Amino acid sequence: MAPLPGAELVRTPLQLYRYLFRCCRLLPTESIQQHYMHAIRQNFKVHSDEDDPERIQQIIKRAIEDADWILLKYKNMKQK
């Protein structure tokens, strides 16, 4: 289960970047949103020199899974 529709269409780093920022808009407070947006920017800087297509796809898959986990975590906190 992906956090937003269209996760299966993410193929490039730029698409991933946009997708993750859209996910951030679903977080409950602005400070939490800013925290994760900063983390996204930092991770993109760290991986900007990655040129192995297989590794890039692994990073994309993991980032989408992590976004799903984070959104589920805040959704569960909200329900308690």
MOPAC internal coordinates of N, CA, C and O (Angstrom, degrees):
PM7 1SCF
backbone

  N    0.0000 0     0.00 0     0.00 0    0    0    0
  C    1.4578 1     0.00 0     0.00 0    1    0    0
  C    1.5283 1   108.96 1     0.00 0    2    1    0
  O    1.2310 1   120.42 1   -57.00 1    3    2    1
  N    1.3094 1   116.80 1   123.00 1    3    2    1
  C    1.4574 1   121.46 1   179.21 1    5    3    2
  C    1.5281 1   109.71 1   -93.76 1    6    5    3
  O    1.2310 1   120.57 1   -28.19 1    7    6    5
  N    1.3263 1   116.51 1   151.81 1    7    6    5
  C    1.4627 1   120.01 1  -178.07 1    9    7    6
  C    1.5284 1   113.35 1   -62.82 1   10    9    7
  O    1.2310 1   120.12 1   144.38 1   11   10    9
  N    1.3039 1   117.37 1   -35.62 1   11   10    9
  C    1.4560 1   121.67 1   179.76 1   13   11   10
  C    1.5252 1   109.85 1  -130.87 1   14   13   11
  O    1.2310 1   120.08 1   -28.28 1   15   14   13
  N    1.3231 1   117.46 1   151.72 1   15   14   13
  C    1.4647 1   118.95 1   174.22 1   17   15   14
  C    1.5286 1   109.07 1   -61.89 1   18   17   15
  O    1.2310 1   120.90 1   -35.38 1   19   18   17
  N    1.3048 1   115.88 1   144.62 1   19   18   17
  C    1.4585 1   119.99 1   177.77 1   21   19   18
  C    1.5100 1   114.41 1    98.69 1   22   21   19
  O    1.2310 1   119.75 1   179.30 1   23   22   21
  N    1.3229 1   118.07 1    -0.70 1   23   22   21
  C    1.4709 1   120.19 1  -179.77 1   25   23   22
  C    1.5215 1   110.58 1   -60.30 1   26   25   23
  O    1.2310 1   120.61 1   146.18 1   27   26   25
  N    1.3176 1   116.43 1   -33.82 1   27   26   25
  C    1.4657 1   119.80 1  -178.89 1   29   27   26
  C    1.5311 1   112.15 1   -69.18 1   30   29   27
  O    1.2310 1   120.20 1   165.11 1   31   30   29
  N    1.3341 1   117.23 1   -14.89 1   31   30   29
  C    1.4643 1   121.27 1   179.36 1   33   31   30
  C    1.5206 1   113.09 1   -89.15 1   34   33   31
  O    1.2310 1   120.13 1   171.90 1   35   34   33
  N    1.3247 1   117.36 1    -8.10 1   35   34   33
  C    1.4692 1   121.17 1  -178.82 1   37   35   34
  C    1.5234 1   108.70 1   -71.88 1   38   37   35
  O    1.2310 1   120.63 1   -62.55 1   39   38   37
  N    1.3361 1   116.41 1   117.45 1   39   38   37
  C    1.4601 1   121.87 1  -178.33 1   41   39   38
  C    1.5252 1   113.30 1  -125.15 1   42   41   39
  O    1.2310 1   120.22 1   156.14 1   43   42   41
  N    1.3283 1   117.18 1   -23.86 1   43   42   41
  C    1.4647 1   120.23 1  -175.38 1   45   43   42
  C    1.5288 1   109.99 1  -118.49 1   46   45   43
  O    1.2310 1   120.47 1   -20.25 1   47   46   45
  N    1.3275 1   116.71 1   159.75 1   47   46   45
  C    1.4679 1   119.39 1   177.26 1   49   47   46
  C    1.5285 1   113.06 1   -57.86 1   50   49   47
  O    1.2310 1   119.87 1   141.44 1   51   50   49
  N    1.3174 1   117.85 1   -38.56 1   51   50   49
  C    1.4667 1   120.21 1   179.11 1   53   51   50
  C    1.5282 1   111.05 1   -64.84 1   54   53   51
  O    1.2310 1   120.17 1   138.00 1   55   54   53
  N    1.3164 1   117.29 1   -42.00 1   55   54   53
  C    1.4639 1   120.41 1   176.73 1   57   55   54
  C    1.5285 1   110.55 1   -62.22 1   58   57   55
  O    1.2310 1   120.59 1   140.07 1   59   58   57
  N    1.3265 1   116.47 1   -39.93 1   59   58   57
  C    1.4546 1   120.70 1   178.30 1   61   59   58
  C    1.5221 1   110.68 1   -63.10 1   62   61   59
  O    1.2310 1   120.37 1   134.76 1   63   62   61
  N    1.3229 1   116.89 1   -45.24 1   63   62   61
  C    1.4622 1   122.51 1  -179.90 1   65   63   62
  C    1.5298 1   110.37 1   -56.17 1   66   65   63
  O    1.2310 1   120.82 1   130.90 1   67   66   65
  N    1.3098 1   116.05 1   -49.10 1   67   66   65
  C    1.4745 1   120.65 1   179.54 1   69   67   66
  C    1.5263 1   111.41 1   -64.10 1   70   69   67
  O    1.2310 1   121.08 1   137.14 1   71   70   69
  N    1.3168 1   115.53 1   -42.86 1   71   70   69
  C    1.4612 1   120.65 1  -179.72 1   73   71   70
  C    1.5290 1   110.70 1   -60.17 1   74   73   71
  O    1.2310 1   120.61 1   133.72 1   75   74   73
  N    1.3402 1   116.43 1   -46.28 1   75   74   73
  C    1.4615 1   120.07 1  -178.43 1   77   75   74
  C    1.5264 1   111.73 1   -65.11 1   78   77   75
  O    1.2310 1   120.15 1   143.12 1   79   78   77
  N    1.3251 1   117.32 1   -36.88 1   79   78   77
  C    1.4601 1   119.51 1   177.35 1   81   79   78
  C    1.5316 1   111.01 1   -66.63 1   82   81   79
  O    1.2310 1   120.33 1   144.49 1   83   82   81
  N    1.3401 1   116.98 1   -35.51 1   83   82   81
  C    1.4690 1   119.31 1   175.09 1   85   83   82
  C    1.5252 1   110.23 1   -64.93 1   86   85   83
  O    1.2310 1   120.50 1   142.40 1   87   86   85
  N    1.3235 1   116.65 1   -37.60 1   87   86   85
  C    1.4689 1   120.20 1   176.87 1   89   87   86
  C    1.5272 1   110.89 1   -62.42 1   90   89   87
  O    1.2310 1   120.59 1   142.00 1   91   90   89
  N    1.3208 1   116.47 1   -38.00 1   91   90   89
  C    1.4695 1   120.29 1  -179.24 1   93   91   90
  C    1.5244 1   111.75 1   -60.08 1   94   93   91
  O    1.2310 1   120.36 1   147.76 1   95   94   93
  N    1.3149 1   116.93 1   -32.24 1   95   94   93
  C    1.4687 1   120.13 1   179.71 1   97   95   94
  C    1.5214 1   112.55 1   -64.10 1   98   97   95
  O    1.2310 1   120.33 1   162.46 1   99   98   97
  N    1.3302 1   116.97 1   -17.54 1   99   98   97
  C    1.4625 1   120.91 1  -179.57 1  101   99   98
  C    1.5288 1   112.64 1   -86.55 1  102  101   99
  O    1.2310 1   120.28 1   172.03 1  103  102  101
  N    1.3212 1   117.08 1    -7.97 1  103  102  101
  C    1.4633 1   120.62 1  -178.84 1  105  103  102
  C    1.5291 1   110.10 1   -73.92 1  106  105  103
  O    1.2310 1   120.01 1   -26.98 1  107  106  105
  N    1.3325 1   117.59 1   153.02 1  107  106  105
  C    1.4637 1   121.16 1  -167.67 1  109  107  106
  C    1.5344 1   116.73 1   -69.50 1  110  109  107
  O    1.2310 1   118.95 1   143.48 1  111  110  109
  N    1.3228 1   119.60 1   -36.52 1  111  110  109
  C    1.4662 1   119.05 1  -176.93 1  113  111  110
  C    1.5217 1   110.49 1  -126.55 1  114  113  111
  O    1.2310 1   121.53 1   -20.85 1  115  114  113
  N    1.3137 1   114.68 1   159.15 1  115  114  113
  C    1.4634 1   119.76 1  -179.25 1  117  115  114
  C    1.5284 1   111.68 1   -64.56 1  118  117  115
  O    1.2310 1   120.31 1   143.44 1  119  118  117
  N    1.3247 1   117.01 1   -36.56 1  119  118  117
  C    1.4678 1   118.72 1  -179.48 1  121  119  118
  C    1.5290 1   111.43 1   -66.08 1  122  121  119
  O    1.2310 1   120.16 1   141.90 1  123  122  121
  N    1.3160 1   117.30 1   -38.10 1  123  122  121
  C    1.4666 1   120.51 1   176.31 1  125  123  122
  C    1.5201 1   109.91 1   -67.34 1  126  125  123
  O    1.2310 1   120.46 1   138.08 1  127  126  125
  N    1.3250 1   116.73 1   -41.92 1  127  126  125
  C    1.4593 1   120.67 1   177.68 1  129  127  126
  C    1.5290 1   110.56 1   -59.03 1  130  129  127
  O    1.2310 1   120.49 1   133.90 1  131  130  129
  N    1.3271 1   116.67 1   -46.10 1  131  130  129
  C    1.4607 1   120.93 1  -179.82 1  133  131  130
  C    1.5276 1   111.36 1   -62.96 1  134  133  131
  O    1.2310 1   120.56 1   140.32 1  135  134  133
  N    1.3152 1   116.54 1   -39.68 1  135  134  133
  C    1.4723 1   120.73 1   178.58 1  137  135  134
  C    1.5297 1   110.89 1   -58.31 1  138  137  135
  O    1.2310 1   120.50 1   130.07 1  139  138  137
  N    1.3314 1   116.65 1   -49.93 1  139  138  137
  C    1.4566 1   119.86 1  -177.58 1  141  139  138
  C    1.5283 1   111.90 1   -72.53 1  142  141  139
  O    1.2310 1   119.42 1   147.57 1  143  142  141
  N    1.3164 1   118.71 1   -32.43 1  143  142  141
  C    1.4622 1   120.07 1   175.22 1  145  143  142
  C    1.5241 1   110.51 1   -62.93 1  146  145  143
  O    1.2310 1   120.70 1   139.04 1  147  146  145
  N    1.3268 1   116.26 1   -40.96 1  147  146  145
  C    1.4580 1   120.48 1   177.20 1  149  147  146
  C    1.5389 1   110.26 1   -62.72 1  150  149  147
  O    1.2310 1   120.57 1   136.52 1  151  150  149
  N    1.3307 1   116.51 1   -43.48 1  151  150  149
  C    1.4666 1   120.72 1   179.05 1  153  151  150
  C    1.5313 1   111.04 1   -62.11 1  154  153  151
  O    1.2310 1   120.32 1   140.56 1  155  154  153
  N    1.3266 1   117.00 1   -39.44 1  155  154  153
  C    1.4648 1   121.14 1   178.16 1  157  155  154
  C    1.5218 1   109.84 1   -62.08 1  158  157  155
  O    1.2310 1   120.58 1   131.40 1  159  158  157
  N    1.3254 1   116.49 1   -48.60 1  159  158  157
  C    1.4766 1   120.35 1   179.30 1  161  159  158
  C    1.5267 1   111.25 1   -57.88 1  162  161  159
  O    1.2310 1   120.58 1   134.45 1  163  162  161
  N    1.3266 1   116.49 1   -45.55 1  163  162  161
  C    1.4669 1   120.43 1  -178.58 1  165  163  162
  C    1.5301 1   111.20 1   -62.97 1  166  165  163
  O    1.2310 1   120.41 1   137.14 1  167  166  165
  N    1.3198 1   116.82 1   -42.86 1  167  166  165
  C    1.4598 1   119.35 1   179.66 1  169  167  166
  C    1.5218 1   112.33 1   -66.24 1  170  169  167
  O    1.2310 1   120.21 1   145.55 1  171  170  169
  N    1.3153 1   117.20 1   -34.45 1  171  170  169
  C    1.4560 1   119.09 1   176.84 1  173  171  170
  C    1.5229 1   110.73 1   -67.52 1  174  173  171
  O    1.2310 1   120.17 1   143.39 1  175  174  173
  N    1.3174 1   117.27 1   -36.61 1  175  174  173
  C    1.4655 1   119.73 1   176.72 1  177  175  174
  C    1.5220 1   110.80 1   -65.53 1  178  177  175
  O    1.2310 1   120.44 1   138.06 1  179  178  177
  N    1.3175 1   116.77 1   -41.94 1  179  178  177
  C    1.4724 1   121.36 1  -179.16 1  181  179  178
  C    1.5315 1   111.25 1   -62.61 1  182  181  179
  O    1.2310 1   120.40 1   140.76 1  183  182  181
  N    1.3206 1   116.84 1   -39.24 1  183  182  181
  C    1.4625 1   121.41 1  -175.34 1  185  183  182
  C    1.5270 1   113.61 1   -99.10 1  186  185  183
  O    1.2310 1   119.44 1  -169.78 1  187  186  185
  N    1.3140 1   118.67 1    10.22 1  187  186  185
  C    1.4635 1   121.00 1  -174.65 1  189  187  186
  C    1.5284 1   113.59 1   -64.39 1  190  189  187
  O    1.2310 1   119.78 1   156.11 1  191  190  189
  N    1.3176 1   118.03 1   -23.89 1  191  190  189
  C    1.4707 1   119.68 1  -179.43 1  193  191  190
  C    1.5315 1   113.01 1   -94.21 1  194  193  191
  O    1.2310 1   120.20 1  -173.93 1  195  194  193
  N    1.3185 1   117.22 1     6.07 1  195  194  193
  C    1.4719 1   121.19 1   179.30 1  197  195  194
  C    1.5281 1   109.08 1   -68.61 1  198  197  195
  O    1.2310 1   120.13 1   -52.46 1  199  198  197
  N    1.3424 1   117.36 1   127.54 1  199  198  197
  C    1.4601 1   119.78 1  -178.79 1  201  199  198
  C    1.5272 1   113.76 1  -125.43 1  202  201  199
  O    1.2310 1   119.77 1   179.71 1  203  202  201
  N    1.3201 1   118.04 1    -0.29 1  203  202  201
  C    1.4594 1   121.93 1   177.79 1  205  203  202
  C    1.5302 1   108.96 1   -82.84 1  206  205  203
  O    1.2310 1   119.97 1   -66.09 1  207  206  205
  N    1.3383 1   117.67 1   113.91 1  207  206  205
  C    1.4762 1   120.77 1  -177.25 1  209  207  206
  C    1.5286 1   113.55 1   -56.58 1  210  209  207
  O    1.2310 1   120.39 1   142.75 1  211  210  209
  N    1.3218 1   116.87 1   -37.25 1  211  210  209
  C    1.4661 1   119.47 1   179.60 1  213  211  210
  C    1.5251 1   110.77 1   -66.17 1  214  213  211
  O    1.2310 1   120.35 1   137.12 1  215  214  213
  N    1.3166 1   116.94 1   -42.88 1  215  214  213
  C    1.4727 1   121.36 1   178.77 1  217  215  214
  C    1.5272 1   110.49 1   -65.14 1  218  217  215
  O    1.2310 1   120.30 1   140.59 1  219  218  217
  N    1.3146 1   117.03 1   -39.41 1  219  218  217
  C    1.4720 1   121.02 1   178.63 1  221  219  218
  C    1.5198 1   109.74 1   -60.81 1  222  221  219
  O    1.2310 1   120.05 1   137.18 1  223  222  221
  N    1.3270 1   117.51 1   -42.82 1  223  222  221
  C    1.4707 1   120.53 1   178.87 1  225  223  222
  C    1.5250 1   111.33 1   -66.07 1  226  225  223
  O    1.2310 1   120.11 1   144.75 1  227  226  225
  N    1.3349 1   117.40 1   -35.25 1  227  226  225
  C    1.4671 1   120.52 1   176.08 1  229  227  226
  C    1.5310 1   110.35 1   -63.90 1  230  229  227
  O    1.2310 1   120.82 1   137.21 1  231  230  229
  N    1.3280 1   116.03 1   -42.79 1  231  230  229
  C    1.4663 1   120.70 1   179.92 1  233  231  230
  C    1.5261 1   110.09 1   -63.89 1  234  233  231
  O    1.2310 1   120.50 1   136.90 1  235  234  233
  N    1.3225 1   116.65 1   -43.10 1  235  234  233
  C    1.4712 1   121.16 1   179.67 1  237  235  234
  C    1.5331 1   109.78 1   -61.42 1  238  237  235
  O    1.2310 1   120.62 1   132.33 1  239  238  237
  N    1.3288 1   116.41 1   -47.67 1  239  238  237
  C    1.4720 1   120.64 1  -179.26 1  241  239  238
  C    1.5311 1   110.34 1   -59.52 1  242  241  239
  O    1.2310 1   120.47 1   134.09 1  243  242  241
  N    1.3160 1   116.71 1   -45.91 1  243  242  241
  C    1.4680 1   120.93 1  -178.38 1  245  243  242
  C    1.5313 1   111.13 1   -65.70 1  246  245  243
  O    1.2310 1   120.15 1   139.85 1  247  246  245
  N    1.3248 1   117.33 1   -40.15 1  247  246  245
  C    1.4632 1   120.63 1  -179.63 1  249  247  246
  C    1.5301 1   111.14 1   -63.36 1  250  249  247
  O    1.2310 1   120.30 1   139.68 1  251  250  249
  N    1.3168 1   117.03 1   -40.32 1  251  250  249
  C    1.4673 1   120.69 1   178.67 1  253  251  250
  C    1.5308 1   109.90 1   -66.85 1  254  253  251
  O    1.2310 1   120.33 1   138.47 1  255  254  253
  N    1.3313 1   116.97 1   -41.53 1  255  254  253
  C    1.4703 1   120.12 1   176.66 1  257  255  254
  C    1.5276 1   110.99 1   -62.03 1  258  257  255
  O    1.2310 1   120.56 1   138.24 1  259  258  257
  N    1.3241 1   116.54 1   -41.76 1  259  258  257
  C    1.4700 1   120.48 1   179.25 1  261  259  258
  C    1.5276 1   111.17 1   -64.99 1  262  261  259
  O    1.2310 1   120.34 1   139.32 1  263  262  261
  N    1.3268 1   116.96 1   -40.68 1  263  262  261
  C    1.4645 1   120.64 1   178.31 1  265  263  262
  C    1.5232 1   110.20 1   -62.08 1  266  265  263
  O    1.2310 1   120.79 1   138.51 1  267  266  265
  N    1.3178 1   116.09 1   -41.49 1  267  266  265
  C    1.4613 1   121.09 1   177.75 1  269  267  266
  C    1.5253 1   110.09 1   -60.07 1  270  269  267
  O    1.2310 1   120.41 1   134.07 1  271  270  269
  N    1.3300 1   116.82 1   -45.93 1  271  270  269
  C    1.4571 1   121.59 1  -179.35 1  273  271  270
  C    1.5294 1   111.59 1   -62.60 1  274  273  271
  O    1.2310 1   120.53 1   136.08 1  275  274  273
  N    1.3225 1   116.59 1   -43.92 1  275  274  273
  C    1.4714 1   120.95 1  -178.80 1  277  275  274
  C    1.5273 1   110.68 1   -64.32 1  278  277  275
  O    1.2310 1   120.30 1   133.90 1  279  278  277
  N    1.3253 1   117.02 1   -46.10 1  279  278  277
  C    1.4680 1   119.64 1   179.99 1  281  279  278
  C    1.5293 1   111.24 1   -64.68 1  282  281  279
  O    1.2310 1   120.47 1   141.90 1  283  282  281
  N    1.3233 1   116.70 1   -38.10 1  283  282  281
  C    1.4665 1   120.38 1   177.59 1  285  283  282
  C    1.5279 1   110.19 1   -65.17 1  286  285  283
  O    1.2310 1   120.55 1   140.38 1  287  286  285
  N    1.3241 1   116.55 1   -39.62 1  287  286  285
  C    1.4702 1   121.12 1   178.88 1  289  287  286
  C    1.5298 1   110.79 1   -59.37 1  290  289  287
  O    1.2310 1   120.24 1   131.70 1  291  290  289
  N    1.3144 1   117.14 1   -48.30 1  291  290  289
  C    1.4686 1   119.77 1  -179.23 1  293  291  290
  C    1.5114 1   112.10 1   -71.09 1  294  293  291
  O    1.2310 1   119.99 1   148.03 1  295  294  293
  N    1.3312 1   117.62 1   -31.97 1  295  294  293
  C    1.4575 1   120.45 1   176.09 1  297  295  294
  C    1.5282 1   110.19 1   -64.17 1  298  297  295
  O    1.2310 1   120.43 1   137.07 1  299  298  297
  N    1.3453 1   116.78 1   -42.93 1  299  298  297
  C    1.4658 1   120.88 1   179.62 1  301  299  298
  C    1.5183 1   111.06 1   -67.21 1  302  301  299
  O    1.2310 1   119.74 1   143.30 1  303  302  301
  N    1.3247 1   118.10 1   -36.70 1  303  302  301
  C    1.4618 1   121.29 1   178.09 1  305  303  302
  C    1.5208 1   110.44 1   -64.52 1  306  305  303
  O    1.2310 1   120.90 1   142.29 1  307  306  305
  N    1.3091 1   115.89 1   -37.71 1  307  306  305
  C    1.4545 1   121.43 1  -178.22 1  309  307  306
  C    1.5364 1   111.25 1   -67.65 1  310  309  307
  O    1.2310 1   120.67 1   146.88 1  311  310  309
  N    1.3170 1   116.32 1   -33.12 1  311  310  309
  C    1.4571 1   121.60 1  -177.45 1  313  311  310
  C    1.5288 1   112.40 1   -76.32 1  314  313  311
  O    1.2310 1   119.78 1   159.29 1  315  314  313
  N    1.3130 1   118.02 1   -20.71 1  315  314  313
  C    1.4718 1   120.65 1  -177.64 1  317  315  314
  C    1.4989 1   112.51 1   -77.21 1  318  317  315
  O    1.2310 1   120.10 1   180.00 1  319  318  317

